[in-house]
Amino acid sequence: MNILVTGGTGFIGSNLLDKLLKKKYNVVLLKRKTSNTWRIRHITNKIRMYDIDLSTDYDAIIKKEKTKVIIHLAGKYIKQHKSREELKELIDSNITFPSLLLDSAVRNDVKIFVNTGTFFEYELKGKIDENSLRKPYDYYAVTKMAFETILKFYSANSNMKTATLKLFSPYGEKDNEKVIPLIIKCFLKRQPLFLTKGNQKLSFTYVDDIIVAYLKALDYLNNIKAPYYANFNIGSNKSVSIKEIVSLVRQLCKQNDMVNFGAVNNPKDEGLNITCDSSLAQSLLKWRAQYSIKSGLKKTIKYYKNELLNKA
């Protein structure tokens, strides 16, 4: 099967590319010319790549590569946009680009389109299922919701089978500079880290579990007969606080830390206490997070420890 992937140079996308290649899929990657490819250097000779800032003829790419499946992970994240330029960047990256790609996909008989959403689209309160109140946390979440509406429209008016996976707090190898890698590096490098009070609780989900969810979604969509759309929450059903993460990393690294709780004031984040309800994914996709937070952190710490040794 020929699969076109966007966002394959990023944290989750690079891990997905590795797994797709191991599954013997033919993989095509759409990326920007300026994309940093450090995460996929070991596989660039095994995939075909197109720079979307040099050619936006998605029809030609889809036809040439005989694409039947698109997995869309690309996105621009800005937590708090501060200018019209950043606003435009969010719209262009998260709405315009995937909408043009989707339009080409429908016109060229692509069979499956798997989209990526975020738990930030929901009201961040309590246990969250797919029917929970939508109350986007930031403009990034607004743009993700907007594209999902467009995807629903195309799904209802074509033969394409589609789904959105709403991801809950991913972490793992090759991650971006988010809280878990920052905590791990704080211990490994013995450097100070300044955090909020650390009481916020989230459904941290290990990247290998998330990759399995994409593969399960492909299998599910490939086996149903009628055109279809659904969104699935993909996350651990157990929430963990930032303080608990620090305690576990301390235990696994066997080192003292220099974490300064309360040094950062962010009342909006501090009150978060949410849990992912992934019952629908469990029922239809036969997916459930397999990694506990401790087992996922153990693998993640090993990766960053090796990374630091290789740089030494």
Backbone hydrogen bonds, N-H to C=O, Kabsch-Sander energy under -0.5 kcal/mol:
donor,donor_aa,acceptor,acceptor_aa,energy
3,I,1,M,-0.6
3,I,26,N,-3.0
4,L,69,V,-3.0
5,V,28,V,-3.0
6,T,71,I,-2.2
7,G,30,L,-0.8
10,G,7,G,-1.4
14,S,10,G,-2.3
15,N,11,F,-1.2
16,L,12,I,-2.2
17,L,13,G,-2.5
18,D,14,S,-1.7
19,K,15,N,-1.6
20,L,16,L,-2.8
21,L,17,L,-2.3
22,K,18,D,-1.8
23,K,19,K,-1.5
24,K,21,L,-1.6
25,Y,20,L,-2.4
26,N,1,M,-2.1
27,V,25,Y,-0.6
28,V,3,I,-2.5
29,L,48,R,-3.2
30,L,5,V,-2.5
31,K,29,L,-0.5
31,K,50,Y,-2.6
35,S,32,R,-1.6
37,T,35,S,-0.6
40,I,37,T,-1.4
41,R,38,W,-0.6
43,I,40,I,-2.0
44,T,40,I,-0.8
44,T,41,R,-0.5
46,K,43,I,-2.4
47,I,43,I,-0.5
47,I,44,T,-0.6
48,R,27,V,-1.8
50,Y,29,L,-2.5
52,I,31,K,-2.9
52,I,50,Y,-0.7
54,L,51,D,-1.5
55,S,51,D,-1.6
58,Y,56,T,-2.0
61,I,57,D,-1.7
62,I,58,Y,-2.8
63,K,59,D,-2.5
64,K,60,A,-2.7
65,E,61,I,-2.5
66,K,62,I,-0.6
66,K,63,K,-0.8
67,T,62,I,-2.0
68,K,2,N,-1.8
69,V,2,N,-1.4
70,I,112,I,-2.3
71,I,4,L,-2.6
72,H,70,I,-0.6
72,H,114,V,-3.2
73,L,6,T,-1.3
73,L,71,I,-0.8
77,Y,75,G,-0.5
78,I,76,K,-0.6
87,L,83,S,-1.9
88,K,84,R,-2.8
89,E,85,E,-2.1
90,L,86,E,-2.1
91,I,87,L,-2.1
92,D,88,K,-3.1
93,S,89,E,-2.3
94,N,90,L,-2.4
95,I,91,I,-2.0
96,T,91,I,-2.3
97,F,92,D,-2.6
99,S,95,I,-1.8
100,L,96,T,-2.3
101,L,97,F,-2.1
102,L,98,P,-2.7
103,D,99,S,-2.3
104,S,100,L,-2.0
105,A,101,L,-2.2
106,V,102,L,-2.3
107,R,103,D,-2.0
108,N,104,S,-1.2
109,D,106,V,-1.2
110,V,105,A,-2.7
111,K,68,K,-1.5
112,I,68,K,-1.8
113,F,161,K,-2.1
114,V,70,I,-2.9
115,N,113,F,-0.6
115,N,163,A,-3.4
117,G,165,L,-2.9
119,F,167,L,-1.7
121,E,118,T,-1.6
122,Y,119,F,-1.8
123,E,133,L,-2.7
124,L,122,Y,-0.5
125,K,123,E,-2.1
126,G,273,N,-1.5
128,I,275,T,-3.1
129,D,127,K,-0.6
132,S,129,D,-1.9
135,K,121,E,-1.2
135,K,133,L,-0.6
137,Y,120,F,-2.4
142,V,138,D,-1.6
143,T,139,Y,-2.3
144,K,140,Y,-1.9
145,M,141,A,-2.2
146,A,142,V,-2.2
147,F,143,T,-2.2
148,E,144,K,-1.8
149,T,145,M,-1.8
150,I,146,A,-1.7
151,L,147,F,-2.7
152,K,148,E,-2.4
153,F,149,T,-1.8
154,Y,150,I,-2.2
155,S,151,L,-2.5
156,A,152,K,-2.2
157,N,153,F,-1.0
158,S,155,S,-0.9
161,K,111,K,-2.8
162,T,228,Y,-3.2
163,A,113,F,-1.7
164,T,230,A,-2.1
165,L,115,N,-2.5
166,K,164,T,-0.7
166,K,232,F,-3.1
167,L,117,G,-1.6
167,L,165,L,-0.8
168,F,234,I,-2.1
169,S,167,L,-0.6
171,Y,205,T,-1.7
175,D,172,G,-1.0
178,K,176,N,-2.5
182,L,178,K,-2.0
183,I,179,V,-2.4
184,I,180,I,-2.6
185,K,181,P,-2.7
186,C,182,L,-1.8
187,F,183,I,-1.6
188,L,184,I,-2.7
189,K,185,K,-2.8
190,R,186,C,-0.7
191,Q,186,C,-1.7
193,L,258,M,-2.2
195,L,193,L,-0.6
195,L,260,N,-2.1
201,K,272,L,-2.1
202,L,240,V,-2.1
204,F,202,L,-1.5
205,T,169,S,-2.4
207,V,171,Y,-2.1
209,D,206,Y,-0.9
210,I,206,Y,-1.5
211,I,207,V,-2.5
212,V,208,D,-2.0
213,A,209,D,-1.6
214,Y,210,I,-1.5
215,L,211,I,-1.9
216,K,212,V,-2.7
217,A,213,A,-2.3
218,L,214,Y,-2.1
219,D,215,L,-2.2
220,Y,216,K,-2.5
221,L,217,A,-2.7
222,N,218,L,-2.3
223,N,219,D,-1.2
223,N,220,Y,-0.6
224,I,220,Y,-1.1
228,Y,160,M,-0.6
230,A,162,T,-0.7
232,F,164,T,-2.8
234,I,166,K,-3.1
235,G,233,N,-0.6
236,S,203,S,-0.5
240,V,202,L,-2.7
242,I,200,Q,-1.3
243,K,198,G,-2.2
245,I,241,S,-1.9
246,V,242,I,-2.4
247,S,243,K,-2.2
248,L,244,E,-2.3
249,V,245,I,-2.7
250,R,246,V,-2.5
251,Q,247,S,-1.9
252,L,248,L,-2.6
253,C,249,V,-2.7
254,K,250,R,-1.5
255,Q,250,R,-1.0
260,N,193,L,-3.5
261,F,259,V,-0.8
262,G,196,T,-1.2
263,A,195,L,-1.0
263,A,260,N,-1.2
264,V,195,L,-2.2
266,N,264,V,-0.7
269,D,266,N,-0.7
270,E,266,N,-2.5
271,G,267,P,-1.2
272,L,269,D,-2.0
274,I,201,K,-2.4
275,T,126,G,-2.3
276,C,236,S,-0.8
277,D,128,I,-2.8
278,S,276,C,-0.8
282,Q,278,S,-2.3
283,S,279,S,-2.3
284,L,280,L,-2.9
285,L,280,L,-0.6
285,L,281,A,-1.0
286,K,281,A,-0.8
287,W,281,A,-1.8
296,G,292,S,-2.4
297,L,293,I,-2.2
298,K,294,K,-2.1
299,K,295,S,-1.6
300,T,296,G,-2.1
301,I,297,L,-3.1
302,K,298,K,-1.8
303,Y,299,K,-1.8
304,Y,300,T,-2.2
305,K,301,I,-2.5
306,N,302,K,-2.2
307,E,303,Y,-2.2
308,L,304,Y,-2.2
309,L,305,K,-1.9
310,N,306,N,-2.3
311,K,307,E,-1.3
312,A,308,L,-0.9
